[in-house]
Amino acid sequence: LSHKVTSPSGRFLLHYEIEGINAVDPLDENGNNLPDYIDIAATTIDSMWTLGIETLNYNPPPSDGGLGGSDQYDIYFEQLGGGYYGFTHPDGDGPTTSTYVLVDNNFAESTYGRLSNCTDIRSTRELTALRVTLAHEFFHMIQFGYYYNGREGVWWQESSATWMEDVAYPEADDYLQYLCDFLLAHNRSLDSNSFSNRRVYGSSVFSHFLDQRYGRNVVREIWEEHGRRANMLMENFDRVLRQKTSDGLDGAVNEFAVWNYFTGSRHREEFYEEGHKYPTIPIDRLNVTNDAAVETIGIVDHLASAYIAIEPQLRTGMLNITTELERSRWRRRLALVSTNGVEVRELDNDPTV
């Protein structure tokens, strides 16, 4: 691109056009001979360094060794369109690599600002979209300094990068636009790498859970473990989480499923901070009648969940719950919900309760 400017910190080189299809808005209200859009981008990406490296203690991204014309980190502004916000491109094949970033030049098309497919949440546009995109893409730059190998673990790359948007700009709530694609399909695998319905971005709810349940540092600790092991296996999550809870990943996923039940209209304040903004997950309901047996069956992926709501309608007597769970490890929890509160019980391995 024909124009470029260094960010105030000197760390980033921003490449842009002021004419043609890739042009940014040339408006320059402060008269510094730099488009305001680029001014804002430059200060924003510097603030992401401050947040990610100086405040949250992540490693700086690898240097590109002069690619793009200097040792600075390169950010390019182009007309992406189609609802695409940005891309982080690796310079190498791994296991770590430097990167460069593409960002949309205006976020002005009608494909931005769309309503969510199950809530009244709109995606971000214009300058808000610019800010959350730079937060997202800079976190990818950080990630690839810990570990990168093609599409391995892409769900976690996107989960944690989308989470970082909200860490940086909590008022934007851009991550909410993706949650329907995850929470409304809770029987699918947590670590599904599918981009087809934006599920990988919706998996950011797992990063929010980890943050709120075990502390903000846990996301960084998982990335550090990926770097130490030079892979992105789920065993890395387990090793980190066993430092927080004796049940490790199994216990965390089990508790994650409980938190996901208390979203939307079922939200309770002891779970997600913004859970009232989330979609209400679908569940199977069983109406219990005297001396009658009812059943439900289904298929659930690994690292996924199933929900059964049993409504005894205040009848007296005993309720027997029998589960037949095949092929793999299962954890069961019983949530006793009333207007006065929630009690969650860990059930033992006896299939009858």
Secondary structure, 3 states (H helix, E strand, C coil): CCEEEECCCCCEEEEEECCCCCECCCCCCCCCCCCHHHHHHHHHHHHHHHHHHHHCCCCCCCCCCCHHHCCCEEEEEECCCCCCCEEEEECCCCCCCCEEEEEECCCCCCCCCCECCCCCCECCCHHHHHHHHHHHHHHHHHHHHHCCCCCCCHHHHHHHHHHHHHHHCCCCCHHHHHHHHHHCCCCCCCCCCCCCCCHHHHCHHHHHHHHHHHCCHHHHHHHHHHHHHCCCCHHHHHHHHCCCCCCHHHHHHHHHHHHHHCCHHHCCCCCCCCHHHCCCCCCEEEECCCCCCCCCCCCCCCCCCCCEEEECCCCCCCCCCECCCCCCCCCCEEEEEECCEEEEEECCCCCEC
